[in-house]
Amino acid sequence: MPVVTVRLFAELDGRPIEDLPLTHTWAAPSVRAFSFIVDDAAAYQLAEVTALDTWLALVFYTSQAITVRLNGQNDAGIPLKAGGVIAIVGTRIDTYTPWTILNNSGQRAIIRGVALGSIH
């Protein structure tokens, strides 16, 4: 069974934050590594990661400023700056409604990451 490990380490003024680093490992029937390009556009575009029906973990980063909507979200979404990271772990999100990305940064955005979950 595929396994994803996420490690979170952070410092404040050069000193480790209490209880960090955190390391969590999840196993699931399926894993999908992905890398795709989202062109600059004025409207939300479908993300190219649709192979899993349920996410147990989703971790990705972006090369440009984007806004992400997950699982049918229709509000302002989650804004990320260039180099931003989203890590959703220890969850269960049904992905029947695709996730979408708005890239109006003026440049093509490269999205890279991994999704861990299951196929029904």
N, CA, C and O atoms as a MOPAC input file, in Angstrom:
PM7 MOZYME 1SCF
protein

 N      0.85100 1    -1.17400 1     0.00000 1
 C      0.00000 1     0.00000 1     0.00000 1
 C      0.90100 1     1.24400 1     0.00000 1
 O      1.84100 1     1.30600 1     0.79300 1
 N      0.64100 1     2.23800 1    -0.87100 1
 C      1.45800 1     3.45600 1    -0.89800 1
 C      1.38000 1     4.23100 1     0.41800 1
 O      0.35700 1     4.23600 1     1.10200 1
 N      2.48600 1     4.87600 1     0.74400 1
 C      2.60000 1     5.63600 1     1.98600 1
 C      3.11600 1     7.03800 1     1.67200 1
 O      4.04500 1     7.19700 1     0.88000 1
 N      2.51800 1     8.04800 1     2.28900 1
 C      2.99500 1     9.42300 1     2.19500 1
 C      3.37900 1     9.87100 1     3.60100 1
 O      2.63100 1     9.67100 1     4.55800 1
 N      4.55600 1    10.47800 1     3.70700 1
 C      5.03100 1    11.02600 1     4.97700 1
 C      5.15300 1    12.53800 1     4.83300 1
 O      5.76000 1    13.03000 1     3.88200 1
 N      4.57800 1    13.26700 1     5.77400 1
 C      4.66100 1    14.72700 1     5.79700 1
 C      5.39200 1    15.11900 1     7.06700 1
 O      5.04100 1    14.69100 1     8.16700 1
 N      6.43200 1    15.95600 1     6.88900 1
 C      7.18900 1    16.46800 1     8.03400 1
 C      7.04600 1    17.97900 1     8.06500 1
 O      7.24400 1    18.65000 1     7.05300 1
 N      6.70100 1    18.51200 1     9.22800 1
 C      6.55000 1    19.94900 1     9.39200 1
 C      7.55700 1    20.41400 1    10.43200 1
 O      7.55700 1    19.95600 1    11.57500 1
 N      8.41700 1    21.33800 1    10.00700 1
 C      9.41900 1    21.90600 1    10.88900 1
 C      9.30600 1    23.41500 1    10.79900 1
 O      9.18500 1    23.95700 1     9.70100 1
 N      9.34200 1    24.09900 1    11.91900 1
 C      9.25600 1    25.55500 1    11.90500 1
 C     10.07900 1    26.12500 1    13.05400 1
 O     10.22100 1    25.51500 1    14.11300 1
 N     10.61600 1    27.32300 1    12.80500 1
 C     11.37700 1    28.04000 1    13.81900 1
 C     10.81000 1    29.44100 1    13.95900 1
 O     10.23500 1    29.99000 1    13.01900 1
 N     10.97800 1    30.00800 1    15.13400 1
 C     10.62500 1    31.39800 1    15.39200 1
 C     11.88100 1    32.09200 1    15.89000 1
 O     12.41200 1    31.73900 1    16.94300 1
 N     12.35200 1    33.06500 1    15.14900 1
 C     13.58800 1    33.77100 1    15.48100 1
 C     14.75300 1    32.80400 1    15.68300 1
 O     15.57200 1    32.97700 1    16.58500 1
 N     14.81300 1    31.78100 1    14.82600 1
 C     15.92700 1    30.84300 1    14.86600 1
 C     15.81900 1    29.73500 1    15.89300 1
 O     16.71300 1    28.89600 1    15.99400 1
 N     14.73700 1    29.72000 1    16.65700 1
 C     14.54700 1    28.66600 1    17.66700 1
 C     13.37500 1    27.78100 1    17.26900 1
 O     12.33200 1    28.28200 1    16.84800 1
 N     13.54300 1    26.45100 1    17.40100 1
 C     12.44600 1    25.54000 1    17.05400 1
 C     11.18900 1    25.83600 1    17.87000 1
 O     11.26900 1    26.16100 1    19.05500 1
 N     10.06000 1    25.72200 1    17.23900 1
 C      8.77800 1    25.88900 1    17.92200 1
 C      8.46600 1    24.61000 1    18.68300 1
 O      8.68700 1    23.50800 1    18.18100 1
 N      7.95300 1    24.76400 1    19.89000 1
 C      7.64800 1    23.61700 1    20.74600 1
 C      6.75400 1    22.62000 1    20.01900 1
 O      5.85000 1    23.00800 1    19.27900 1
 N      7.01000 1    21.33900 1    20.23400 1
 C      6.26700 1    20.21600 1    19.65900 1
 C      6.52200 1    20.02400 1    18.16600 1
 O      5.84700 1    19.21500 1    17.53000 1
 N      7.48100 1    20.75300 1    17.59700 1
 C      7.84100 1    20.53300 1    16.20400 1
 C      9.27500 1    20.02100 1    16.15800 1
 O     10.05300 1    20.38100 1    17.04200 1
 N      9.65700 1    19.24000 1    15.22700 1
 C      8.91200 1    18.91100 1    14.02000 1
 C      7.83500 1    17.85200 1    14.26700 1
 O      7.92500 1    17.04100 1    15.18800 1
 N      6.83600 1    17.89200 1    13.42300 1
 C      5.78800 1    16.87800 1    13.39600 1
 C      6.04300 1    15.97000 1    12.20000 1
 O      6.41200 1    16.44000 1    11.12400 1
 N      5.85000 1    14.70100 1    12.38500 1
 C      5.94900 1    13.75100 1    11.28200 1
 C      4.71500 1    12.87100 1    11.32300 1
 O      4.41600 1    12.23800 1    12.33600 1
 N      3.99700 1    12.84000 1    10.19800 1
 C      2.81400 1    11.98900 1    10.08600 1
 C      2.92900 1    11.14800 1     8.82700 1
 O      3.37400 1    11.62600 1     7.78400 1
 N      2.52600 1     9.90400 1     8.93600 1
 C      2.57300 1     8.98600 1     7.80600 1
 C      1.19700 1     8.38800 1     7.60100 1
 O      0.54500 1     7.95300 1     8.55000 1
 N      0.75700 1     8.37000 1     6.33200 1
 C     -0.53900 1     7.80100 1     5.97500 1
 C     -0.35600 1     6.78500 1     4.87200 1
 O      0.45700 1     6.96600 1     3.96500 1
 N     -1.11900 1     5.71500 1     4.96200 1
 C     -1.13400 1     4.69800 1     3.91100 1
 C     -2.53000 1     4.65700 1     3.32000 1
 O     -3.52200 1     4.85100 1     4.02300 1
 N     -2.59600 1     4.40400 1     2.03100 1
 C     -3.88900 1     4.33500 1     1.34600 1
 C     -3.74400 1     3.43600 1     0.12100 1
 O     -2.62700 1     3.17300 1    -0.32700 1
 N     -4.85300 1     2.97100 1    -0.41700 1
 C     -4.78900 1     2.07500 1    -1.58100 1
 C     -4.16500 1     2.69800 1    -2.82500 1
 O     -3.59400 1     1.97900 1    -3.64500 1
 N     -4.25900 1     4.01200 1    -2.98400 1
 C     -3.77900 1     4.64400 1    -4.21900 1
 C     -3.06800 1     5.95400 1    -3.92200 1
 O     -3.40900 1     6.67200 1    -2.98200 1
 N     -2.07800 1     6.24400 1    -4.74300 1
 C     -1.37900 1     7.51700 1    -4.65400 1
 C     -1.18000 1     8.04600 1    -6.06500 1
 O     -0.93500 1     7.28000 1    -6.99700 1
 N     -1.28700 1     9.36400 1    -6.21800 1
 C     -1.08200 1     9.99600 1    -7.51500 1
 C     -0.14100 1    11.18400 1    -7.33800 1
 O     -0.49800 1    12.18700 1    -6.72000 1
 N      1.05100 1    11.06000 1    -7.88300 1
 C      1.93000 1    12.21700 1    -7.96100 1
 C      1.50400 1    12.99600 1    -9.20000 1
 O      1.09700 1    12.40000 1   -10.19800 1
 N      1.59500 1    14.31800 1    -9.14400 1
 C      1.15100 1    15.10200 1   -10.29400 1
 C      2.01500 1    16.33400 1   -10.49400 1
 O      2.62900 1    16.85300 1    -9.56200 1
 N      2.03900 1    16.77400 1   -11.71700 1
 C      2.70600 1    18.00100 1   -12.12100 1
 C      1.97400 1    18.47900 1   -13.36900 1
 O      1.92200 1    17.76700 1   -14.37200 1
 N      1.41500 1    19.67300 1   -13.31000 1
 C      0.71500 1    20.19400 1   -14.47700 1
 C      0.81000 1    21.70900 1   -14.50900 1
 O      1.17400 1    22.34700 1   -13.52100 1
 N      0.47700 1    22.27100 1   -15.66000 1
 C      0.56100 1    23.70800 1   -15.88700 1
 C     -0.84100 1    24.28300 1   -15.95300 1
 O     -1.72800 1    23.70900 1   -16.58500 1
 N     -1.03700 1    25.41900 1   -15.29800 1
 C     -2.29700 1    26.15100 1   -15.38100 1
 C     -1.97900 1    27.48300 1   -16.05400 1
 O     -1.22200 1    28.29700 1   -15.52500 1
 N     -2.56300 1    27.68900 1   -17.21900 1
 C     -2.33200 1    28.93000 1   -17.95000 1
 C     -2.98200 1    30.10800 1   -17.24800 1
 O     -3.95900 1    29.95000 1   -16.51500 1
 N     -2.43600 1    31.28000 1   -17.47700 1
 C     -3.02500 1    32.52000 1   -16.97800 1
 C     -4.40500 1    32.67700 1   -17.60000 1
 O     -4.54600 1    32.56900 1   -18.81800 1
 N     -5.42200 1    32.92900 1   -16.78600 1
 C     -6.78900 1    33.05200 1   -17.29700 1
 C     -7.62400 1    33.86800 1   -16.32300 1
 O     -7.24900 1    34.05100 1   -15.16400 1
 N     -8.74900 1    34.35300 1   -16.80200 1
 C     -9.64100 1    35.16100 1   -15.97500 1
 C    -10.71000 1    34.32000 1   -15.28800 1
 O    -11.52300 1    34.85700 1   -14.53600 1
 N    -10.72400 1    33.00800 1   -15.53300 1
 C    -11.74900 1    32.13900 1   -14.95700 1
 C    -11.08700 1    30.91200 1   -14.32400 1
 O     -9.95800 1    30.55600 1   -14.66300 1
 N    -11.80000 1    30.28000 1   -13.40800 1
 C    -11.31100 1    29.05500 1   -12.78200 1
 C    -11.20700 1    27.94700 1   -13.82500 1
 O    -12.04800 1    27.83400 1   -14.71600 1
 N    -10.16300 1    27.13300 1   -13.70000 1
 C     -9.92500 1    26.01500 1   -14.60200 1
 C     -9.90300 1    24.72700 1   -13.78800 1
 O     -9.49400 1    24.73200 1   -12.62700 1
 N    -10.34300 1    23.62500 1   -14.39300 1
 C    -10.30300 1    22.33900 1   -13.71500 1
 C     -8.86600 1    21.90200 1   -13.49500 1
 O     -8.02800 1    22.02000 1   -14.38900 1
 N     -8.58700 1    21.40200 1   -12.31000 1
 C     -7.27500 1    20.82500 1   -12.03400 1
 C     -7.18400 1    19.47600 1   -12.72700 1
 O     -8.19900 1    18.81900 1   -12.95500 1
 N     -5.98400 1    19.07100 1   -13.05700 1
 C     -5.79300 1    17.85200 1   -13.82400 1
 C     -5.54700 1    16.62300 1   -12.95000 1
 O     -4.91700 1    15.66500 1   -13.39700 1
 N     -6.03000 1    16.64000 1   -11.72700 1
 C     -5.87200 1    15.49400 1   -10.83100 1
 C     -7.25900 1    14.99900 1   -10.47100 1
 O     -7.87300 1    15.49100 1    -9.52300 1
 N     -7.74800 1    14.04100 1   -11.21300 1
 C     -9.10500 1    13.55100 1   -10.98400 1
 C     -9.14500 1    12.03900 1   -10.82200 1
 O    -10.22900 1    11.45600 1   -10.83800 1
 N     -7.99700 1    11.38600 1   -10.66500 1
 C     -7.94300 1     9.92500 1   -10.66400 1
 C     -8.38100 1     9.28400 1    -9.35400 1
 O     -8.58300 1     8.07000 1    -9.31200 1
 N     -8.53500 1    10.05900 1    -8.28600 1
 C     -8.93800 1     9.49500 1    -7.00000 1
 C    -10.35000 1     9.94400 1    -6.65800 1
 O    -10.72500 1    11.08600 1    -6.92600 1
 N    -11.12800 1     9.05200 1    -6.06900 1
 C    -12.48500 1     9.39200 1    -5.64400 1
 C    -12.50100 1    10.02400 1    -4.25500 1
 O    -13.38000 1    10.82700 1    -3.94100 1
 N    -11.53000 1     9.66000 1    -3.43200 1
 C    -11.44000 1    10.18700 1    -2.07000 1
 C     -9.99600 1    10.53500 1    -1.77400 1
 O     -9.09100 1     9.75100 1    -2.05900 1
 N     -9.77700 1    11.72200 1    -1.19700 1
 C     -8.44000 1    12.11200 1    -0.75000 1
 C     -8.32700 1    11.87400 1     0.74200 1
 O     -9.20800 1    12.26000 1     1.51100 1
 N     -7.24800 1    11.24200 1     1.14600 1
 C     -6.89000 1    11.14900 1     2.55500 1
 C     -5.77900 1    12.13900 1     2.87500 1
 O     -5.58900 1    12.53700 1     4.02400 1
 N     -5.04500 1    12.53000 1     1.82800 1
 C     -4.00100 1    13.55400 1     1.95900 1
 C     -3.80500 1    14.20800 1     0.59700 1
 O     -3.84900 1    13.54100 1    -0.43700 1
 N     -3.59000 1    15.50300 1     0.60900 1
 C     -3.30800 1    16.26400 1    -0.60300 1
 C     -2.24300 1    17.29700 1    -0.24200 1
 O     -2.44900 1    18.13600 1     0.63600 1
 N     -1.10800 1    17.22700 1    -0.92600 1
 C     -0.01000 1    18.16100 1    -0.67700 1
 C      0.47400 1    18.66200 1    -2.02800 1
 O      0.82000 1    17.86400 1    -2.89900 1
 N      0.50300 1    19.98900 1    -2.21100 1
 C      1.02900 1    20.52100 1    -3.46200 1
 C      1.55700 1    21.93100 1    -3.27000 1
 O      1.25000 1    22.60100 1    -2.28400 1
 N      2.36300 1    22.36900 1    -4.23700 1
 C      2.86600 1    23.73800 1    -4.22800 1
 C      2.71700 1    24.32300 1    -5.61800 1
 O      2.51200 1    23.60500 1    -6.59600 1
 N      2.82500 1    25.63600 1    -5.68400 1
 C      2.61100 1    26.35600 1    -6.92900 1
 C      3.77400 1    27.30400 1    -7.21000 1
 O      4.37500 1    27.86100 1    -6.29100 1
 N      4.07700 1    27.47400 1    -8.47600 1
 C      5.16200 1    28.37800 1    -8.86800 1
 C      4.70000 1    29.83000 1    -8.98600 1
 O      5.52800 1    30.74000 1    -8.99400 1
 N      3.38900 1    30.05600 1    -9.07700 1
 C      2.82900 1    31.40200 1    -9.23200 1
 C      1.66700 1    31.58900 1    -8.25600 1
 O      1.16200 1    30.61800 1    -7.69300 1
 N      1.25100 1    32.82200 1    -8.06300 1
 C      0.09500 1    33.09600 1    -7.20800 1
 C     -1.15400 1    32.52000 1    -7.86200 1
 O     -1.41200 1    32.76600 1    -9.04100 1
 N     -1.93100 1    31.75200 1    -7.09800 1
 C     -3.17200 1    31.13800 1    -7.59100 1
 C     -4.22600 1    31.20000 1    -6.49200 1
 O     -3.92700 1    31.53300 1    -5.34500 1
 N     -5.46000 1    30.87700 1    -6.85900 1
 C     -6.53400 1    30.66100 1    -5.89700 1
 C     -7.12100 1    29.28800 1    -6.18500 1
 O     -7.38000 1    28.94300 1    -7.33700 1
 N     -7.33100 1    28.50900 1    -5.12900 1
 C     -7.79000 1    27.12900 1    -5.26800 1
 C     -9.17100 1    26.98300 1    -4.64000 1
 O     -9.43200 1    27.52000 1    -3.56300 1
 N    -10.04000 1    26.26300 1    -5.30900 1
 C    -11.33100 1    25.85800 1    -4.73700 1
 C    -11.37200 1    24.34000 1    -4.72200 1
 O    -11.15200 1    23.69500 1    -5.74800 1
 N    -11.65100 1    23.77500 1    -3.56300 1
 C    -11.69000 1    22.33000 1    -3.39900 1
 C    -13.11700 1    21.82900 1    -3.22700 1
 O    -13.94200 1    22.47800 1    -2.58300 1
 N    -13.39900 1    20.67000 1    -3.80800 1
 C    -14.62900 1    19.93400 1    -3.52100 1
 C    -15.89500 1    20.76400 1    -3.68300 1
 O    -16.77400 1    20.73800 1    -2.82200 1
 N    -15.99000 1    21.50300 1    -4.78900 1
 C    -17.20400 1    22.26300 1    -5.06000 1
 C    -17.30000 1    23.58300 1    -4.34300 1
 O    -18.34600 1    24.22900 1    -4.38900 1
 N    -16.24300 1    24.00600 1    -3.68100 1
 C    -16.22200 1    25.28300 1    -2.98200 1
 C    -16.58500 1    26.38500 1    -3.98600 1
 O    -16.08900 1    26.37500 1    -5.11300 1
 N    -17.43300 1    27.32300 1    -3.59700 1
 C    -17.82700 1    28.38100 1    -4.53600 1
 C    -17.66200 1    29.77900 1    -3.94600 1
 O    -18.20700 1    30.74800 1    -4.47500 1
 N    -16.91000 1    29.88300 1    -2.85200 1
 C    -16.64900 1    31.20000 1    -2.28100 1
 C    -15.33100 1    31.73800 1    -2.83500 1
 O    -14.95000 1    31.38500 1    -3.95100 1
 N    -14.65100 1    32.55600 1    -2.10500 1
 C    -13.43100 1    33.20400 1    -2.59000 1
 C    -12.27400 1    32.22200 1    -2.80000 1
 O    -11.29600 1    32.57500 1    -3.46000 1
 N    -12.35400 1    31.02900 1    -2.27100 1
 C    -11.29000 1    30.05000 1    -2.44600 1
 C    -10.14000 1    30.27500 1    -1.48500 1
 O    -10.23100 1    31.08000 1    -0.55800 1
 N     -9.05800 1    29.55200 1    -1.71900 1
 C     -7.87600 1    29.60800 1    -0.87900 1
 C     -6.76500 1    30.26200 1    -1.69500 1
 O     -6.26000 1    29.64900 1    -2.63600 1
 N     -6.37400 1    31.48900 1    -1.36000 1
 C     -5.31500 1    32.15100 1    -2.13100 1
 C     -3.92700 1    31.66400 1    -1.70500 1
 O     -3.65200 1    31.50100 1    -0.51600 1
 N     -3.07000 1    31.43800 1    -2.68300 1
 C     -1.68100 1    31.05700 1    -2.42800 1
 C     -0.76100 1    31.99700 1    -3.18300 1
 O     -1.01900 1    32.31200 1    -4.34500 1
 N      0.29500 1    32.44500 1    -2.55000 1
 C      1.30900 1    33.23700 1    -3.23200 1
 C      2.23900 1    32.29600 1    -3.99600 1
 O      2.21800 1    31.08400 1    -3.77800 1
 N      3.04500 1    32.84700 1    -4.88200 1
 C      4.04700 1    32.05300 1    -5.59100 1
 C      4.91700 1    31.32500 1    -4.57900 1
 O      5.39200 1    31.92700 1    -3.61600 1
 N      5.12700 1    30.03300 1    -4.79400 1
 C      5.88700 1    29.22400 1    -3.85300 1
 C      5.05000 1    28.70000 1    -2.70200 1
 O      5.56600 1    28.00000 1    -1.83000 1
 N      3.75700 1    29.03000 1    -2.68500 1
 C      2.86500 1    28.60300 1    -1.60600 1
 C      2.61400 1    27.10200 1    -1.61800 1
 O      2.72200 1    26.44400 1    -2.65300 1
 N      2.27700 1    26.57600 1    -0.44200 1
 C      2.05300 1    25.13800 1    -0.25800 1
 C      0.70800 1    24.92200 1     0.41900 1
 O      0.34000 1    25.65100 1     1.34000 1
 N     -0.02000 1    23.91500 1    -0.04700 1
 C     -1.20500 1    23.43700 1     0.66000 1
 C     -0.91600 1    22.00800 1     1.08900 1
 O     -0.48200 1    21.18700 1     0.28200 1
 N     -1.15800 1    21.71200 1     2.36400 1
 C     -1.00600 1    20.36100 1     2.88900 1
 C     -2.26700 1    20.04200 1     3.69100 1
 O     -2.49000 1    20.58500 1     4.77300 1
 N     -3.06800 1    19.16700 1     3.14600 1
 C     -4.27700 1    18.69700 1     3.82800 1
 C     -4.04900 1    17.21600 1     4.08600 1
 O     -4.03400 1    16.40800 1     3.15700 1
 N     -3.87400 1    16.87300 1     5.33900 1
 C     -3.55500 1    15.49000 1     5.69000 1
 C     -4.44200 1    15.04600 1     6.83600 1
 O     -4.89600 1    15.86000 1     7.64000 1
 N     -4.68500 1    13.74100 1     6.90100 1
 C     -5.55000 1    13.22700 1     7.95200 1
 C     -6.99700 1    13.61500 1     7.74500 1
 O     -7.70100 1    13.93100 1     8.70400 1
 N     -7.44600 1    13.59600 1     6.50500 1
 C     -8.79200 1    14.02100 1     6.15800 1
 C     -9.48900 1    12.93800 1     5.34800 1
 O     -8.91300 1    11.88400 1     5.08100 1
 N    -10.69800 1    13.19600 1     4.97000 1
 C    -11.41700 1    12.34200 1     4.03100 1
 C    -12.32100 1    13.26400 1     3.22300 1
 O    -13.36800 1    13.70200 1     3.69900 1
 N    -11.90500 1    13.55000 1     2.00100 1
 C    -12.64800 1    14.45600 1     1.12700 1
 C    -13.06400 1    13.68800 1    -0.11500 1
 O    -12.21700 1    13.19500 1    -0.86100 1
 N    -14.36900 1    13.58700 1    -0.33800 1
 C    -14.84500 1    12.99400 1    -1.58300 1
 C    -14.60100 1    13.97900 1    -2.70800 1
 O    -14.86000 1    15.17400 1    -2.56300 1
 N    -14.10600 1    13.48500 1    -3.82000 1
 C    -13.70100 1    14.37000 1    -4.91600 1
 C    -14.61300 1    14.24300 1    -6.11900 1
 O    -14.16800 1    14.43000 1    -7.25100 1
 N    -15.86800 1    13.93200 1    -5.90000 1
 C    -16.79000 1    13.82600 1    -7.03000 1
 C    -16.95400 1    15.18200 1    -7.71200 1
 O    -17.20300 1    15.25100 1    -8.91600 1
 N    -16.81600 1    16.24400 1    -6.94800 1
 C    -16.81700 1    17.57900 1    -7.52900 1
 C    -15.36000 1    17.97900 1    -7.70400 1
 O    -14.62100 1    18.02600 1    -6.72100 1
 N    -14.92700 1    18.26800 1    -8.91600 1
 C    -13.51400 1    18.54300 1    -9.15500 1
 C    -13.03500 1    19.80100 1    -8.43700 1
 O    -13.83300 1    20.65000 1    -8.04200 1
 N    -11.73700 1    19.90100 1    -8.27900 1
 C    -11.16100 1    21.11700 1    -7.73400 1
 C    -10.71800 1    22.00600 1    -8.88400 1
 O    -10.34800 1    21.53300 1    -9.95800 1
 N    -10.76500 1    23.30000 1    -8.62900 1
 C    -10.47800 1    24.26700 1    -9.68000 1
 C     -9.41600 1    25.25400 1    -9.20800 1
 O     -9.22200 1    25.46600 1    -8.01200 1
 N     -8.73400 1    25.85000 1   -10.18600 1
 C     -7.64300 1    26.77600 1    -9.89800 1
 C     -7.82800 1    28.02900 1   -10.73200 1
 O     -8.09900 1    27.95600 1   -11.93100 1
 N     -7.68300 1    29.17100 1   -10.09600 1
 C     -7.67600 1    30.45900 1   -10.78800 1
 C     -6.24000 1    30.96700 1   -10.79800 1
 O     -5.63400 1    31.17300 1    -9.74600 1
 N     -5.71100 1    31.16400 1   -11.98400 1
 C     -4.37300 1    31.71600 1   -12.13500 1
 C     -4.50000 1    33.01400 1   -12.91800 1
 O     -4.66600 1    32.99000 1   -14.13700 1
 N     -4.42500 1    34.13500 1   -12.23600 1
 C     -4.41400 1    35.41800 1   -12.93700 1
 C     -3.13200 1    36.17700 1   -12.58200 1
 O     -3.12800 1    37.39700 1   -12.41900 1
 N     -2.04600 1    35.40600 1   -12.47000 1
 C     -0.74200 1    35.96700 1   -12.10900 1
 C     -0.05000 1    36.64100 1   -13.28800 1
 O      0.91200 1    37.38700 1   -13.10200 1
 N     -0.53500 1    36.38200 1   -14.49900 1
 C      0.12300 1    36.90200 1   -15.68100 1
 C      1.14700 1    35.94200 1   -16.25700 1
 O      1.72600 1    36.20900 1   -17.31000 1
 N      1.37700 1    34.81500 1   -15.56900 1
 C      2.32500 1    33.79900 1   -16.03300 1
 C      1.73500 1    32.41500 1   -15.84300 1
 O      0.79500 1    32.23200 1   -15.06900 1
 N      2.28800 1    31.44500 1   -16.55100 1
 C      1.85200 1    30.05600 1   -16.37100 1
 C      2.27700 1    29.56400 1   -14.98800 1
 O      3.39700 1    29.82200 1   -14.54900 1
 N      1.39400 1    28.86700 1   -14.31700 1
 C      1.70000 1    28.32000 1   -12.98900 1
 C      1.96400 1    26.82400 1   -13.11500 1
 O      1.23000 1    26.11200 1   -13.80100 1
 N      3.00000 1    26.36100 1   -12.45900 1
 C      3.28900 1    24.93100 1   -12.39100 1
 C      2.82000 1    24.44600 1   -11.02900 1
 O      3.21200 1    24.98400 1    -9.99400 1
 N      1.97600 1    23.42300 1   -11.04500 1
 C      1.43300 1    22.84100 1    -9.81400 1
 C      2.03100 1    21.44500 1    -9.68500 1
 O      1.90400 1    20.62600 1   -10.59500 1
 N      2.68700 1    21.16900 1    -8.55000 1
 C      3.29100 1    19.85400 1    -8.33200 1
 C      2.90200 1    19.35600 1    -6.95800 1
 O      2.84600 1    20.12200 1    -5.99600 1
 N      2.63200 1    18.05100 1    -6.87700 1
 C      2.29800 1    17.50100 1    -5.57500 1
 C      1.96300 1    16.03700 1    -5.61700 1
 O      2.32000 1    15.31500 1    -6.54800 1
 N      1.25700 1    15.61200 1    -4.57100 1
 C      0.86000 1    14.21900 1    -4.43800 1
 C     -0.50700 1    14.16300 1    -3.75000 1
 O     -0.79400 1    14.94000 1    -2.83900 1
 N     -1.32900 1    13.24000 1    -4.20100 1
 C     -2.62800 1    12.97700 1    -3.57300 1
 C     -2.66500 1    11.51600 1    -3.16300 1
 O     -2.26400 1    10.64000 1    -3.93000 1
 N     -3.13400 1    11.25800 1    -1.98400 1
 C     -3.22000 1     9.90000 1    -1.44300 1
 C     -4.68900 1     9.64600 1    -1.14500 1
 O     -5.35500 1    10.48600 1    -0.54000 1
 N     -5.20400 1     8.48600 1    -1.56800 1
 C     -6.60700 1     8.22100 1    -1.32300 1
 C     -7.05600 1     6.88500 1    -1.85100 1
 O     -6.31900 1     5.90000 1    -1.80700 1
 N     -8.28100 1     6.86200 1    -2.35300 1
 C     -8.85100 1     5.61000 1    -2.82000 1
 C     -9.70200 1     5.82600 1    -4.06300 1
 O    -10.17100 1     6.92800 1    -4.34800 1
 N     -9.88100 1     4.73500 1    -4.78500 1
 C    -10.75800 1     4.71100 1    -5.95300 1
 C    -11.90400 1     3.78400 1    -5.60100 1
 O    -11.68000 1     2.63300 1    -5.22600 1
 N    -13.12900 1     4.27100 1    -5.71800 1
 C    -14.28900 1     3.45300 1    -5.34000 1
 C    -14.62400 1     2.42900 1    -6.39400 1
 O    -15.57300 1     1.66200 1    -6.23000 1

